[in-house]
Amino acid sequence: MTTIYRVQHRADGRGPYRPGVSKLWASEHGPEWPSILAEFGGDWIHEIPKGHHAGCAFLTLDALLTWFLPSERAPLRRLGYQPVRLDGASVLRQGALQIIFTRPLAHRDGCQVIPWGMAERMKGLAA
């Protein structure tokens, strides 16, 4: 089991890549990160254990902060999105930065919120 980090909404645990939401926070000047389909294809969906929840995340807080630019963090915060730590995850796919994970709990259950300011102060501290 692995500890992972992701950005998710405080109310429902969903990530910020949703129809109509990305345009509210994503920088036009940032890197073009690959979508999960471009990076991993779609076969992984058949590997999700029955009763588990799947999503995208990062193995380190530094990777999360690399993905989400400083200019994107304030809009994400205003929209209710926050970094969280989730324990007990299994990695299905691993890319350069992002991963696809599963866990038996819903994303909002058992998550440890890491406020954006604290996450930024922690950058580079993990081994």
Residue pairs with C-beta under 8 A, 6 or more apart in sequence:
1 87
1 88
1 89
1 90
2 59
2 89
2 90
2 91
2 101
3 85
3 86
3 87
3 89
4 57
4 58
4 59
4 85
4 86
4 89
4 91
4 99
4 101
5 57
5 58
5 59
5 60
5 61
5 63
5 64
5 83
5 84
5 85
5 86
5 114
6 15
6 55
6 56
6 57
6 58
6 64
6 83
6 84
6 86
6 107
7 15
7 16
7 64
7 68
7 76
7 81
7 82
7 83
7 84
8 14
8 15
8 16
8 55
8 81
8 82
8 84
8 107
8 108
8 111
9 15
9 16
9 79
9 80
9 81
10 80
10 81
10 82
10 113
11 80
11 108
12 108
13 106
13 107
13 108
13 109
13 111
14 107
15 55
15 56
15 81
16 22
16 25
16 76
16 79
16 81
17 56
21 79
24 75
24 79
25 72
25 75
25 76
25 79
25 81
26 72
27 69
27 71
27 72
29 71
30 69
30 71
30 72
33 67
33 97
33 98
34 95
36 56
36 98
36 100
39 93
39 95
39 98
40 93
40 95
40 100
44 54
44 92
44 93
44 100
45 54
47 92
47 102
48 54
48 92
48 102
49 102
49 104
51 104
52 90
52 102
52 103
52 104
53 102
53 103
53 104
53 105
53 106
53 107
54 92
54 100
54 101
54 102
55 100
55 101
55 107
56 98
56 99
56 100
56 101
57 64
57 86
57 89
57 98
57 99
57 101
58 64
58 67
58 97
58 98
58 99
59 91
59 94
59 99
60 126
61 83
61 85
61 114
61 119
61 122
61 123
61 126
62 123
62 124
62 126
63 97
63 98
64 83
64 119
65 119
65 120
65 123
66 97
67 97
67 98
68 76
70 120
73 116
73 120
74 116
76 82
76 116
77 116
82 113
82 114
82 115
82 116
83 113
83 114
83 115
83 116
83 119
84 107
84 111
84 112
84 113
84 114
85 111
85 112
85 114
86 101
86 103
86 107
86 110
86 111
86 112
87 110
88 103
88 104
88 105
88 110
89 101
89 102
89 103
90 101
90 102
90 103
91 99
91 100
91 101
92 99
92 100
92 101
92 102
93 99
93 100
114 122
